Amino acid sequence: MRLSELQNKNIVNVIDGRNIGNIIDVKIDEDKGNIVSFIIEPNKNFFSFFNKGNDTEINWKSITKIGEDVILVEITL
């Protein structure tokens, strides 16, 4: 799967069902070549209260499923 394919998927939090935002970048462990986290550009309506316009990092361990149209994550704020 390519990064461009991941960027087209909605990021949804399984805890509350909210659409979190869009992937704008990926952090990779240079030694192992594994994805460490996704960098998310938050939706204006979701993180704006908590995260004053800054990008959000979602750890790879928080991802529960990568589906055809969505990426499900489990995070608490």
Backbone as CSV, one residue per row, in Angstrom:
resi,resn,N_x,N_y,N_z,CA_x,CA_y,CA_z,C_x,C_y,C_z
1,MET,0.835,-1.168,0.000,0.000,0.000,0.000,0.885,1.237,0.000
2,ARG,0.492,2.230,-0.754,1.254,3.472,-0.867,0.725,4.534,0.099
3,LEU,1.587,5.485,0.427,1.185,6.591,1.292,0.015,7.345,0.680
4,SER,0.016,7.533,-0.622,-1.073,8.259,-1.275,-2.415,7.546,-1.086
5,GLU,-2.398,6.219,-1.018,-3.633,5.471,-0.766,-4.096,5.663,0.677
6,LEU,-3.152,5.694,1.612,-3.497,5.929,3.006,-4.056,7.331,3.214
7,GLN,-3.515,8.301,2.494,-3.947,9.688,2.654,-5.390,9.898,2.199
8,ASN,-5.914,9.022,1.369,-7.289,9.150,0.894,-8.306,8.520,1.836
9,LYS,-7.848,7.869,2.888,-8.756,7.196,3.820,-9.111,8.127,4.981
10,ASN,-10.340,8.017,5.464,-10.762,8.753,6.654,-10.171,8.086,7.881
11,ILE,-9.768,8.881,8.861,-9.277,8.366,10.138,-10.427,8.489,11.129
12,VAL,-10.885,7.355,11.672,-12.043,7.346,12.573,-11.635,6.749,13.913
13,ASN,-12.015,7.437,14.987,-11.746,6.968,16.337,-12.846,5.990,16.747
14,VAL,-12.476,4.748,17.086,-13.469,3.736,17.445,-14.114,4.015,18.801
15,ILE,-13.504,4.843,19.619,-14.066,5.134,20.938,-15.335,5.974,20.821
16,ASP,-15.300,6.993,19.960,-16.472,7.867,19.859,-17.028,7.997,18.435
17,GLY,-16.410,7.321,17.455,-16.917,7.333,16.084,-16.639,8.597,15.300
18,ARG,-15.824,9.488,15.821,-15.548,10.754,15.143,-14.492,10.605,14.058
19,ASN,-14.662,11.381,13.003,-13.660,11.495,11.953,-12.589,12.438,12.472
20,ILE,-11.365,11.958,12.579,-10.299,12.721,13.212,-9.631,13.694,12.257
21,GLY,-9.324,13.264,11.052,-8.628,14.130,10.111,-8.003,13.335,8.991
22,ASN,-7.008,13.927,8.355,-6.339,13.302,7.213,-4.857,13.121,7.482
23,ILE,-4.306,12.043,6.954,-2.869,11.793,7.056,-2.143,12.778,6.143
24,ILE,-1.180,13.485,6.715,-0.366,14.375,5.892,1.092,13.930,5.845
25,ASP,1.474,13.033,6.776,2.859,12.566,6.791,2.946,11.284,7.610
26,VAL,4.089,10.627,7.535,4.326,9.382,8.252,5.704,9.458,8.883
27,LYS,5.825,8.998,10.137,7.136,8.856,10.773,7.568,7.417,10.620
28,ILE,8.820,7.222,10.235,9.354,5.874,10.003,10.587,5.664,10.868
29,ASP,10.688,4.488,11.472,11.888,4.096,12.203,12.963,3.817,11.162
30,GLU,13.981,4.641,11.124,15.015,4.532,10.099,15.809,3.237,10.194
31,ASP,15.984,2.718,11.404,16.764,1.491,11.580,16.001,0.248,11.126
32,LYS,14.714,0.193,11.461,13.916,-0.993,11.160,13.074,-0.856,9.901
33,GLY,12.825,0.380,9.463,12.000,0.601,8.277,10.510,0.462,8.530
34,ASN,10.100,0.491,9.797,8.689,0.355,10.164,8.035,1.716,10.337
35,ILE,6.720,1.772,10.094,5.964,2.986,10.383,5.828,3.106,11.889
36,VAL,6.168,4.276,12.422,6.060,4.541,13.853,4.736,5.233,14.153
37,SER,4.380,6.206,13.300,3.150,6.958,13.542,2.714,7.685,12.279
38,PHE,1.440,8.100,12.301,0.891,8.952,11.260,0.794,10.370,11.813
39,ILE,1.084,11.337,10.981,0.880,12.732,11.335,-0.440,13.140,10.697
40,ILE,-1.353,13.650,11.511,-2.708,13.944,11.084,-2.933,15.452,11.090
41,GLU,-3.502,15.937,10.003,-3.983,17.318,9.974,-5.408,17.259,10.497
42,PRO,-5.657,17.838,11.654,-6.966,17.659,12.281,-8.087,18.360,11.526
43,ASN,-9.277,17.760,11.603,-10.476,18.434,11.118,-10.701,19.656,11.986
44,LYS,-11.260,20.668,11.416,-11.505,21.900,12.172,-12.471,21.659,13.334
45,ASN,-13.397,20.729,13.174,-14.408,20.526,14.203,-14.002,19.536,15.287
46,PHE,-12.944,18.772,15.118,-12.613,17.733,16.097,-11.524,18.176,17.071
47,PHE,-10.356,18.465,16.569,-9.232,18.764,17.445,-9.057,20.244,17.732
48,SER,-9.822,21.103,17.103,-9.569,22.535,17.245,-9.654,22.991,18.701
49,PHE,-10.547,22.399,19.471,-10.657,22.762,20.880,-9.434,22.300,21.673
50,PHE,-8.963,21.086,21.372,-7.859,20.491,22.130,-6.495,20.878,21.588
51,ASN,-6.425,21.162,20.299,-5.129,21.213,19.644,-4.965,22.441,18.765
52,LYS,-5.286,23.534,19.126,-5.133,24.847,18.507,-4.421,24.880,17.152
53,GLY,-4.825,24.007,16.218,-4.311,24.068,14.858,-3.030,23.296,14.611
54,ASN,-2.469,22.677,15.631,-1.255,21.896,15.438,-1.599,20.522,14.883
55,ASP,-0.651,19.945,14.165,-0.842,18.588,13.669,-0.798,17.612,14.846
56,THR,-1.428,16.468,14.664,-1.516,15.461,15.711,-0.794,14.201,15.257
57,GLU,-0.131,13.551,16.188,0.580,12.311,15.883,-0.187,11.132,16.476
58,ILE,-0.476,10.134,15.636,-1.158,8.927,16.095,-0.191,7.758,15.962
59,ASN,0.127,7.146,17.093,1.044,6.010,17.133,0.511,4.829,16.335
60,TRP,1.403,4.102,15.718,1.027,2.907,14.968,0.277,1.920,15.857
61,LYS,0.659,1.843,17.128,0.022,0.920,18.067,-1.446,1.266,18.314
62,SER,-1.855,2.504,18.026,-3.242,2.934,18.228,-4.151,2.557,17.067
63,ILE,-3.573,2.087,15.969,-4.364,1.717,14.796,-4.929,0.321,15.018
64,THR,-6.255,0.204,14.899,-6.882,-1.091,15.114,-7.177,-1.809,13.808
65,LYS,-7.406,-1.056,12.719,-7.730,-1.689,11.434,-7.541,-0.676,10.312
66,ILE,-6.966,-1.145,9.204,-6.902,-0.347,7.982,-7.830,-1.014,6.996
67,GLY,-8.940,-0.347,6.722,-9.945,-0.899,5.823,-9.849,-0.288,4.437
68,GLU,-10.837,-0.603,3.610,-10.858,-0.122,2.234,-11.037,1.394,2.172
69,ASP,-11.888,1.941,3.051,-12.189,3.378,3.029,-11.758,4.132,4.261
70,VAL,-11.522,3.428,5.372,-11.208,4.097,6.633,-10.038,3.419,7.340
71,ILE,-9.441,4.192,8.218,-8.435,3.676,9.147,-9.041,3.890,10.535
72,LEU,-9.214,2.783,11.264,-9.774,2.862,12.606,-8.653,2.958,13.624
73,VAL,-8.784,3.925,14.526,-7.790,4.127,15.573,-8.506,4.170,16.914
74,GLU,-7.775,3.872,17.964,-8.329,3.946,19.316,-7.475,4.899,20.126
75,ILE,-7.979,6.119,20.283,-7.259,7.126,21.060,-8.231,7.829,22.000
76,THR,-7.719,8.254,23.133,-8.518,9.040,24.082,-7.874,10.406,24.229
77,LEU,-8.708,11.387,24.399,-8.209,12.752,24.574,-8.556,13.270,25.949
